[in-house]
Amino acid sequence: MTITSSPVIAALVTFASSALVTTGVVPLVRRGGLRLGLIDRPDSRKQHTTPMVRLGGIGIVAGFVFTLALVWGLGWFGSLEPAKDRLIWTTLEGALCFFLIGLADDLWALPPLPRLAAQVAVAMAAWSQGVRIGAIDLPLEFLQISPDAPLVLPEPLSLLATVIWLVGITNAINWLDGLDGLAAGVAGIAAVGLVSVSFSLHQPAAAILAAALAGSCFGFLRHNFNPARIFMGDGGSYFLGFALAAISIVGPAKGLTTVSLLLPLLILSLPLADMSAVIMGRLSAGRSPFHPDRRHLHHRLLRAGFSHRRTVVLIYAFTQWLASLALVLANAEMRFLWLALATSVLVAVVVACHRSLERDRASDLQAAEAQAGAASGSALAASEAGPSCEDVPLA
């Protein structure tokens, strides 16, 4: 069997293998991290209150790499052209390099600028190996340009666009990793969206990559959803971010270097919008874009009164709805059915979260009123009882 002869079966086997390996490896990583004391301690900016191992990215990488090795060993990549086969391994190599950058930050707390410089260097290397935005498909009929002739980018502009795309999405996923299960769930949903879009555009190799990534995300989520038992750390979030960005380039495409950016932009628009808003807010406050604060979307939802789990589920719902919009644009089969289902899920989650929030506010108000009533009753009883014996003056 090859991925071109039975792509759906190949994707399902890939997803299941990656999820099972990640689920099994993560507890071993957690025990090793606890034994070695490699933990993330709580502070005023973080949500967790107990020390947590933050090396879960090792499990994510293990599931992804093992699955790709399995697919390769079974010969499922044998039907690919050499150029496309090379893109798969370049994606894996780049993701591993980003993982090592993040792992170094987890262990030794690297400054922001050296991390950014290393990310740019790896992104440039990936571009040189063919993972690049070489042309952009745009509706250019109004400019008297054929839509079948994409806007080809000069190499310097192609390099700039690719580096911004790879580094930007990587850091967007990293900055999203602020609540239990948030980054893993959003990345997993985005990866599933990339699987569907890649199949619709007849890119089975990219679909296999995305299926392996989705399996790793959901396998890790088994241990990371609130209350989390382990964190993925910067290593895990960097790996997920680069892999998503690279797969979106080699996948939702009509050719090796021709990419319609609207599809991955839609799927990943929530973390990208969050990152953009945070950067603009920090700059407007006269601070560095890397200055840590609580401006992220999940922080705002928490301040609005949503619980940890409701915040995460609400962001999940928006992400899966955006992925369904990408399916519509990609002319996927049953696209409007998927959009209707995604819309129903989004509406149901929003309504349920709103009702839960109203109930919590009403309960808090009743508790405050009861406490105030008890306090006033105690004060009234004390005043009616008159002065105590200690307050009576001696003759």
N, C-alpha and C positions, 0 to 999 in steps of 0.2 A: 504494500500500500504506500502511496505517496500523498503529499498534502494537496496535490492537484487532482488526484483521483477521488479521494474521500476527505475533503477539507473539513467538513463539520465533525466527522468522527475524530480526525486528528486533533482538532481544537478541543473537543471534549476530553480526550485522553490527556492532552497537554495540561488543561486546566486542572483535572483531577490529580494528576501526578504532582504538579507544583504545589497544590493546596495540601496534599497529604504530607509531602516532604517538609514543607514549612511548618505545618502543625506539629510534626514530630520533633523537629530540630529546635524550635524556639524554647521549650522547657529545658533542654540541655544547656542552651546558651544562658538561660536565666540562672540555673544552678551554678554554672561556671562563673558568671558575673558576681553572684552573691559571695561565692567562695573567695574570689580575688578582690572583692571590695570595689568593683567598678560600678558605681551607683550614681544616680542623679539626686542630689539633695534638694529638698523644697526651699523656695524663697518667696518673697512677696509677689513676684511676677508670675509664678507658676501655680497651677491648680492642684497638684498633688500635695499631700501632707505627710507622706512617708517616703523614705529613700527608695528609689526604683532603679533597677538595672536598665540601662539605655543602649544595649547592644543588640536589640532585636533585629536590626537590619541584617545581621549575619544569617539569621534564619530565612529572611526574605531572599537574600542572595543565593543561599544554598538551594532553596526550592527552584528558583529560576534557572540557575546554572545546571543543576542536575537534570531538569526537564529538557533543556535544550540539548544537553549531551545525550539524553535518551532518544530524543527525536532524531538527532544526527546519527546515532548508533543504529537505529532502525532503518536508516536510509530514506527517511521521509523528505529530506532536503535534496535528494538525488536528482529530482526533476527540475531543479532551479537552474537558471543561467548563472554562470560564474560570477557575473557582476552583482546579481542580487544575493547570491550566497555570501559574497564578501560584505555586503551591507549588514547582513545578520551578525556576523562576527565583529564587525566594527562597532555596531550598536552595543553588543555585549562587552567589548573591551572598554568602550567609553563609559558605560555604566559602572563597570568595576573600578575604573579610575576615579570616578566621582564618589563611589562608595568609600574608597581609601581616603579621599580628601575629608569626607565627613567623619570617618572613623578616627582619623587623626585629630579632628576637632573635638570629638567626644572624649578622647583620651587626654589631650593636652590643651584644649581650649585655645585654638589658633586665633590670631587677630583677624578681623574681617577682610582687610585688603589682601593679605597673602592667600586666603581662601579664594577670594574672587579672582586673583591672578591665576591660580592653579586651575580654576574652572574654565577661564577663558582659554588657557593653553590647551586643555583637553578638548574643548569645543572646536578650536582651530585644527587640531589634529584629526578629529572626526570629520570635519569639513574636507580636509585634504584627502581623506579616504572615501569620499563619495556621499557621506551623510550630509547633504546640503540642500538649501533652498536655491535651486538654480533658475527657476522660472515660476511665475505666479499666474494662475488662471483667474482672469477677471472678465466680467461682462462688458466687453469693449465695443459692442456694436455701435454705440453712439459716437465713438471716435473713428468709425469706418475701419475698424480693425477686426479681422476675423476672430471669433471666439475660439476657433481651433488652433490659432497661432498664439500661444501664451506669451506673456511679457517676459522675455529672457533678461535676466539680470547680469550686468557685468560682474566679473569675478570679485572685485573689491566689495561691491554692494552685496553680492551673494554671501561672501564671508561675513560681512557685518550682520546681515539679516539672520544667518544661521547661528552665529554666536549669541546674538540677542535672544533668539528663540530658545536655544538649548539652555543657556544660563538663566534666562528669565523664568522659564517654566520650572526648572530645578529649584530655584529659590522660592517660587510661589508655593510649591508643594512643601518645602521646608518650613516656610513661615506659617503654613496652615496647620502644622503639627503642634497645636497648642492644647488640644483636648484629647482624652482617651478615645482612640478609634477614629478620629476625624480624618487625618491624612491617609491612613490605610483604606478607609471606606471610600473616600472621594477618589483616590487613585484607582481603587478596584472598579468602581462604577465607570470611571473614565476609560479604563482599559477594556471593559466589556463593550463600551460604546465604540472603541477603536476596532474591536473584533468585528462587530457588525458592519461598520463602515468599510473596513478593509475587504470583507467578503463581498459587499455590494459593488466595490470597485475592482473586483477580481485581483486582489492582492493577498493570496493565501499565506505567503510567508510572513507578512506583517501581522496577519490575523493570528498565526501561531505564536509569534512573539508576544502579542497583546494578551493572548489566552494564558500563556505562562506567567505573565506579570499579574494578571487578574487572579490567578490561582494563588500566587504568593501573597497578594494583598489580603484575600479572604482567609487564607490559612493563618496568617499573622493576626487577623482581626479576632480570631477565636481566643487569643490571649490578650488582646489589646483593647477590646471594647470595655466601656466603663462597667465596673471598676477594673482598670487595667492591672495586669500582673507584670508587665514589662513594657518598655518604650522602644521604638525603633531607632531613636537617636538621629543625629545628623547623617550618619552613614546610611541608614535606611531611607530617609527622606530624600537625600541626594540621589541615591540609586533609583528610586521610584520616579523622581522628577526627570532625570536625564533619560531614563528608559521611555517614559511617556512621550517626551519631546522628540526623541529620535524615531520612535515607532510612528509617530504622527507624520514625520517627514517621509519615511520610506514606505508608509502604508497608504494613507488617503491621497493617492497620486495617480495620475494618468500616464506617467512615465518615470524613468529613473530620477530625473531632476525637476520634474514638474509637479508642483504641489498646490492644491487648492487650500489655502490657509483658513478658509472660513469654517471648514468642518472641525479640525482640531481646536480652533479658536472657540467655537461654540461649546465643545465638550469641556474644555478647560477654562472657560471664561470666568467662572466663579473664583477660583484661586488667583487668576490673573488680575481680575478687577479688585480683589481684596488687597493684593500686593501693591497695585497702582495707587489705591486710595491711601494705604498706609504710608507709602513713600511721599506722596504729595502732602499728607498731613504732617509728617516729620519735617519736610523741607519748609513748609509754611510756618512751622514753629521755630525755625532757625536751628534745627538739629540735623545730625547726620542721618542718611537713609538707613544706616545700620543700628541706630540707637534703639535699644529695646524699650517697648512700651506696651500698652494694652489698647491699641487702636484697632486691632483686627476684628473682623466680622464676628467671630465667635465670642470675643470679649464684649462686644456691644450687645449681643443677644443675651449673654449672661447678666449684664447690667440691666437689661430690660426686664429681667425676672424669669427668664427661661432657665430650666434646670440643665444640668450637664448633658443628660441623655437627650432631652428634647432639642437642645441646640444642635447636637450632632445629627440627629435624625432629620431635623428640618433642613440642614445643609445637604444631607444625602438626597432628600426629596428634590431639591432644586437641581442638584447635579444630574440625577437620572432624567429629569425633564429636559434639561439642556441636551443631554445625549440623544434623547428621542427626537429633538429638533434636527440634530445632525443627520439622523437616519432619514428624515423627510427630505432634506436637501440632497442626500446621496441617492435618492430614489430606491431605497431598500424595499424589499418585499414586505407587504403588510405594514408599511411605514405609518399610515394613518391610524391603524389599530394600535400600534405601539405608542404613538403620540397620545391617543385617547386614554390608554391605560396609564401612561406616565402622568398625564394631566389629572386623572382621577386620584392617583396616589398622592400627588402634590397637594391637591385640594383637601383630601382627607387628612393628611398630616398637618397642614396649616390649621384646619378647623379644630383638630384634636389638640394641638399645642395651644391654640388660643383659649379653648375651653378649660384646659388644665391650668393655664396661667390665671384665668379669671377665678377658678376655684381656689387656687393657692392664695390669691390676693384677698378673696372674701374670707378665707380661713384665717389669714394673718390679721385682717381687720377685726374679726370677731375675737381673736385671742388678745389683741391690743385693747379692745374695749372691755373685755372681761378683766384684764389685768388692771386697767385704769379704774374700773368699778370696785375691784377688791381693794385697791390702794385708797380710794376715796372713802370706802366703808370703814377701813381700819382707822383712817384719820378722824372720821366722825365719831367713832366709838371711843377713841382716845380723848377727844374733846369733851364728850358727854360724861366721861368717867371722872373728870375734874383732875386737879393736880395730884400727883403721887405723894406718898409720905416723905420722899426725899425732897420734894419741892416745897413742903409746908415749913414756914419759918419757925424756929424755936422761940419759945417765950423767953 
